[in-house]
Amino acid sequence: MTTLTPPAAHKVPTIIEQLGRVRTDQYAWMKDDNWKEVLRDPTKLAEDIRAHLDAENAYTKAMLAPTEALQAQMFAEMKGRIKEDDSSVPAPDGAWDYYARYEPGGEHPIHARRPRGRDDGEQVLLDEPALAIGKPFFQVAASRHSPDHELYAWAADEQGSEYYTICVKDLASGEILGAPVESANGDFAFSPDSAWLFWVWRDENARPSRVYRRAARGGEDVLIYEEADEGMFLGVGATSDDSHIIIHVGDQETTESLLIPAADPQSAPVVAQPREKGVKYGLDRWGDRWVIRTNADGAVDFKLATSEASVPSRETWRDWIAHQPGRYITGFALYAGHIVRAERVDALDRLVVADRAGGEHVVSFDEEAYALNLDGGYEYDTAVTRFVYQSPTTPRRWFDYDMASRERTLRKTQEIPSGHDPALYVARRLQAPAADGELVPVTVLMRADTPLDGSAPLLLYGYGAYGHAMEPTFSIRSLSLVDRGWIWAVAHVRGGSDKGWGWFLDGRKDKKENTFTDFIAAAEHLCAHGYGRPGRIAAYGGSAGGMLMGAIANLRPDLWGAIIAAVPFVDVLNTMSDTTLPLTPPEWPEWGDPTRDAQAYDRIAGYSPYDQVAERPYPPILATGGLSDPRVTYWEPAKWVARLRERTTGEAPILLRINMEAGHGGASGRYDFLKEIALDYAFAVWALERGWAP
């Protein structure tokens, strides 16, 4: 193949002194001085930075040109597994059934409703395809109807910057009411009487810091709450029984709720239980009582409590579902006569249904690895809930479940137009021993006829942060590798909540390196049992999982034949030291504060992928990013790639691709997003087949 020369980023030494420590950053210039404006308007990016990113994109495109046919083929396969005119199961509310549907070939859904129990009389509420015309990026974060069914509101982002515009439409006239809400967080709620809209404002640092109220049919915005702690995020919602509006305040380890009674939506919010560092709680109203989910009193995996007080301060809480180590209560849903709580035990989900009298029963399935999730709904006074069941081999199935009779009604099975036979595949759950003796769950998907002799290429995915669990779901994407003889595996590493909240706590702050060593242990265990071999593994992770990719590239470059780091959080020390960035203060509970804590500085510096790049033979790496990304800014992967190229002692290519028209989640359309995944997968195939070698 023709040898291509990668872009050579120039160096501008920037000396940073912090807590008595000194570091030099040669590529700090890639952070645009005007980055806040760039988030809102990418055309304002400095020309030298744009030229460099354009050169990187051109180089990656040229290097991966031999994979374009494979990319197109994989994209066609993924698209062929999507029902083009798919629609959601209608969700009943009062006289209406609400749903979303796609037109054939549509990138975005149409939101609609029709009279309850009927198949005709559709009324379009929101036509996303029409609003997205001519826009490279368009994404609706939230949309909902008012409780009286007369209004419809939605929050849309047209840059990928996560600054949303909220519009409210009168469904009788089709008129947009009042001026759109600007600089919103995408989180809003109608008051139960439908008269008011509560929304969250994002400040110039992209932090949700204020809650406003306005008349739902248009009017002035009234500030009702402002959060002084720059480390806290805000959200709004309503209780299940429509008795209160709730303002949620919290960071990674501490939460607080403020209440506004629905009977007086213009009243000032009242704190339910004042925040206590390290105590998380969330609450909902169940008619005559509050139900509280909390980790208070050492309930690491959470417990449920109740309170009959009008304002449920902590001294009024009474334990109801006691804490049980290893049984992680992930959430609950309330109905007039029932409560459904979601639990996770050893990385498997189950639902527990209880009535007001205290009788309860479990809803679960028998597969070795599966995901089971509540699908919500609008109605409170009902005996029917809905859940979704899926596994790596089994497409999604939506069930309506009568909580009184225990009858399951299958409402929909995910249709795979190109065909799917679960019998051709095998899903397994392995346990990989970590260095400290903990067992790391690993979910494996493969074809039944794939040999277990180490010859199959292996893709190993990981995340491991913020307590997010990697559930063993069905994926129309992974099959494009599995059907080519690959083995797909997910390492449920510490830092996630796959084995409970303690599993998360053991992978954060001073225990963060457990995330990295767990992933390596999973790879070694898979190799030892014939699922792969060193040098023939593609490691894959995004965002905080991209940090994991950067860390394992530094720790064990010999294990990987390819690394895909999507929007990777790799410049950890610089980012956690920059308080002007959107997520820095709220992230300190997760990583530590290197601006004031010398131990945190040294710990982060010791694993930060960008800072730990050294002279070693790195495997082929593809890093991706989004120019408008407020979570992992574009300069993180750009700087990382520049330093990797500068210091690698190997010949493997280091590639960077920046989506100049998107943010953290990549392309917004359902098909455009698949093209990005197809590129990632094609890179993995190309890298393991050494398509880059002369």
Secondary structure as the mmCIF struct_conf table of DSSP 4:
data_model
#
loop_
_struct_conf.conf_type_id
_struct_conf.id
_struct_conf.beg_label_comp_id
_struct_conf.beg_label_asym_id
_struct_conf.beg_label_seq_id
_struct_conf.end_label_comp_id
_struct_conf.end_label_asym_id
_struct_conf.end_label_seq_id
HELX_LH_PP_P HELX_LH_PP_P1 THR A 5 PRO A 7
STRN STRN1 THR A 14 GLN A 18
TURN_TY1_P TURN_TY1_P1 LEU A 19 GLY A 20
STRN STRN2 ARG A 21 ASP A 25
TURN_TY1_P TURN_TY1_P2 GLN A 26 TYR A 27
HELX_RH_3T_P HELX_RH_3T_P1 ALA A 28 MET A 30
BEND BEND1 LYS A 31 LYS A 31
TURN_TY1_P TURN_TY1_P3 ASP A 33 ASN A 34
HELX_RH_AL_P HELX_RH_AL_P1 TRP A 35 ARG A 40
HELX_RH_3T_P HELX_RH_3T_P2 PRO A 42 LYS A 44
BEND BEND2 LEU A 45 LEU A 45
HELX_RH_AL_P HELX_RH_AL_P2 GLU A 47 MET A 63
TURN_TY1_P TURN_TY1_P4 LEU A 64 LEU A 64
HELX_RH_3T_P HELX_RH_3T_P3 ALA A 65 THR A 67
HELX_RH_AL_P HELX_RH_AL_P3 GLU A 68 GLY A 80
TURN_TY1_P TURN_TY1_P5 ARG A 81 ARG A 81
BEND BEND3 ILE A 82 ILE A 82
TURN_TY1_P TURN_TY1_P6 GLU A 84 ASP A 85
STRN STRN3 SER A 87 SER A 87
HELX_LH_PP_P HELX_LH_PP_P2 SER A 88 PRO A 90
STRN STRN4 ALA A 91 ASP A 93
TURN_TY1_P TURN_TY1_P7 GLY A 94 ALA A 95
STRN STRN5 TRP A 96 ARG A 101
TURN_TY1_P TURN_TY1_P8 PRO A 104 GLY A 105
BEND BEND4 GLU A 107 HIS A 108
STRN STRN6 ILE A 110 PRO A 115
TURN_TY1_P TURN_TY1_P9 ARG A 116 GLY A 117
BEND BEND5 ASP A 119 ASP A 120
STRN STRN7 GLN A 123 ASP A 127
HELX_RH_AL_P HELX_RH_AL_P4 GLU A 128 ALA A 132
TURN_TY1_P TURN_TY1_P10 ILE A 133 GLY A 134
BEND BEND6 PRO A 136 PRO A 136
STRN STRN8 GLN A 139 HIS A 145
TURN_TY1_P TURN_TY1_P11 PRO A 147 ASP A 148
BEND BEND7 HIS A 149 GLU A 150
STRN STRN9 LEU A 151 ASP A 157
BEND BEND8 GLU A 158 GLU A 162
STRN STRN10 TYR A 164 ASP A 170
TURN_TY1_P TURN_TY1_P12 LEU A 171 SER A 173
HELX_LH_PP_P HELX_LH_PP_P3 GLU A 175 GLU A 175
STRN STRN11 ILE A 176 ILE A 176
HELX_LH_PP_P HELX_LH_PP_P4 LEU A 177 LEU A 177
BEND BEND9 GLY A 178 ALA A 179
HELX_LH_PP_P HELX_LH_PP_P5 PRO A 180 PRO A 180
STRN STRN12 VAL A 181 PHE A 190
TURN_TY1_P TURN_TY1_P13 PRO A 192 ASP A 193
BEND BEND10 SER A 194 ALA A 195
STRN STRN13 TRP A 196 ARG A 202
TURN_TY1_P TURN_TY1_P14 GLU A 204 ASN A 205
BEND BEND11 ALA A 206 ALA A 206
STRN STRN14 PRO A 208 ALA A 215
TURN_TY1_P TURN_TY1_P15 ALA A 216 ARG A 217
BEND BEND12 GLY A 218 GLY A 218
STRN STRN15 VAL A 222 GLU A 226
TURN_TY1_P TURN_TY1_P16 GLU A 230 GLY A 231
STRN STRN16 PHE A 233 ALA A 238
TURN_TY1_P TURN_TY1_P17 SER A 240 ASP A 241
BEND BEND13 ASP A 242 SER A 243
STRN STRN17 HIS A 244 GLY A 250
BEND BEND14 GLN A 252 GLU A 253
STRN STRN18 THR A 255 PRO A 261
TURN_TY1_P TURN_TY1_P18 ALA A 262 ALA A 263
BEND BEND15 ASP A 264 ASP A 264
TURN_TY1_P TURN_TY1_P19 PRO A 265 GLN A 266
BEND BEND16 SER A 267 SER A 267
HELX_LH_PP_P HELX_LH_PP_P6 ALA A 268 PRO A 269
STRN STRN19 VAL A 270 VAL A 271
BEND BEND17 ALA A 272 GLN A 273
TURN_TY1_P TURN_TY1_P20 LYS A 277 GLY A 278
STRN STRN20 TYR A 281 ARG A 285
BEND BEND18 GLY A 287 ARG A 289
STRN STRN21 TRP A 290 THR A 294
HELX_RH_3T_P HELX_RH_3T_P4 ALA A 296 GLY A 298
TURN_TY1_P TURN_TY1_P21 VAL A 300 ASP A 301
STRN STRN22 LYS A 303 SER A 307
BEND BEND19 ALA A 309 VAL A 311
HELX_RH_3T_P HELX_RH_3T_P5 ARG A 314 THR A 316
STRN STRN23 ARG A 318 ILE A 321
TURN_TY1_P TURN_TY1_P22 PRO A 325 GLY A 326
STRN STRN24 ARG A 327 LEU A 334
BEND BEND20 ALA A 336 GLY A 337
STRN STRN25 HIS A 338 VAL A 345
TURN_TY1_P TURN_TY1_P23 ASP A 346 ALA A 347
STRN STRN26 LEU A 348 ASP A 355
TURN_TY1_P TURN_TY1_P24 ARG A 356 ALA A 357
BEND BEND21 GLY A 358 GLY A 358
STRN STRN27 GLU A 360 VAL A 363
BEND BEND22 GLU A 367 ALA A 369
STRN STRN28 ALA A 371 LEU A 374
BEND BEND23 TYR A 378 TYR A 378
BEND BEND24 TYR A 380 ASP A 381
BEND BEND25 ALA A 383 ALA A 383
STRN STRN29 VAL A 384 GLN A 390
BEND BEND26 PRO A 392 THR A 394
STRN STRN30 ARG A 397 ASP A 402
TURN_TY1_P TURN_TY1_P25 MET A 403 SER A 405
STRN STRN31 ARG A 408 THR A 413
TURN_TY1_P TURN_TY1_P26 PRO A 417 SER A 418
HELX_RH_3T_P HELX_RH_3T_P6 PRO A 422 LEU A 424
STRN STRN32 TYR A 425 PRO A 433
HELX_LH_PP_P HELX_LH_PP_P7 ALA A 434 ALA A 434
TURN_TY1_P TURN_TY1_P27 ALA A 435 ASP A 436
BEND BEND27 GLY A 437 GLY A 437
STRN STRN33 LEU A 439 ARG A 447
TURN_TY1_P TURN_TY1_P28 ALA A 448 ASP A 449
BEND BEND28 ASP A 453 GLY A 454
BEND BEND29 ALA A 456 ALA A 456
STRN STRN34 LEU A 458 TYR A 461
TURN_TY1_P TURN_TY1_P29 TYR A 466 GLY A 467
TURN_TY1_P TURN_TY1_P30 ILE A 476 SER A 478
HELX_RH_AL_P HELX_RH_AL_P5 LEU A 479 VAL A 482
TURN_TY1_P TURN_TY1_P31 ASP A 483 GLY A 485
STRN STRN35 ILE A 487 ALA A 491
TURN_TY1_P TURN_TY1_P32 ARG A 494 GLY A 495
BEND BEND30 GLY A 496 SER A 497
TURN_TY1_P TURN_TY1_P33 ASP A 498 LYS A 499
HELX_RH_AL_P HELX_RH_AL_P6 TRP A 501 LEU A 505
TURN_TY1_P TURN_TY1_P34 ASP A 506 GLY A 507
BEND BEND31 ARG A 508 ARG A 508
HELX_RH_3T_P HELX_RH_3T_P7 LYS A 509 LYS A 511
TURN_TY1_P TURN_TY1_P35 LYS A 512 LYS A 512
HELX_RH_AL_P HELX_RH_AL_P7 GLU A 513 ALA A 528
TURN_TY1_P TURN_TY1_P36 HIS A 529 GLY A 530
BEND BEND32 TYR A 531 TYR A 531
TURN_TY1_P TURN_TY1_P37 PRO A 534 GLY A 535
BEND BEND33 ARG A 536 ARG A 536
STRN STRN36 ILE A 537 GLY A 542
TURN_TY1_P TURN_TY1_P38 SER A 543 SER A 543
HELX_RH_AL_P HELX_RH_AL_P8 ALA A 544 LEU A 555
HELX_RH_3T_P HELX_RH_3T_P8 PRO A 557 LEU A 559
STRN STRN37 TRP A 560 ALA A 566
BEND BEND34 VAL A 567 VAL A 567
HELX_RH_AL_P HELX_RH_AL_P9 VAL A 572 MET A 576
TURN_TY1_P TURN_TY1_P39 SER A 577 SER A 577
TURN_TY1_P TURN_TY1_P40 THR A 579 THR A 580
BEND BEND35 LEU A 581 LEU A 581
TURN_TY1_P TURN_TY1_P41 PRO A 582 LEU A 583
HELX_RH_AL_P HELX_RH_AL_P10 THR A 584 TRP A 591
TURN_TY1_P TURN_TY1_P42 PRO A 594 ARG A 596
HELX_RH_AL_P HELX_RH_AL_P11 ALA A 598 TYR A 607
HELX_RH_AL_P HELX_RH_AL_P12 PRO A 609 GLN A 612
BEND BEND36 GLU A 615 ARG A 616
STRN STRN38 ILE A 621 GLY A 626
TURN_TY1_P TURN_TY1_P43 LEU A 627 SER A 628
BEND BEND37 PRO A 630 VAL A 632
TURN_TY1_P TURN_TY1_P44 TYR A 634 TYR A 634
HELX_RH_AL_P HELX_RH_AL_P13 TRP A 635 ARG A 647
BEND BEND38 GLY A 650 GLY A 650
STRN STRN39 ILE A 654 ASN A 659
TURN_TY1_P TURN_TY1_P45 MET A 660 GLU A 661
STRN STRN40 GLY A 663 GLY A 663
TURN_TY1_P TURN_TY1_P46 HIS A 664 GLY A 665
STRN STRN41 GLY A 666 GLY A 666
BEND BEND39 SER A 668 GLY A 669
HELX_RH_AL_P HELX_RH_AL_P14 ARG A 670 LEU A 688
TURN_TY1_P TURN_TY1_P47 GLU A 689 TRP A 692
#
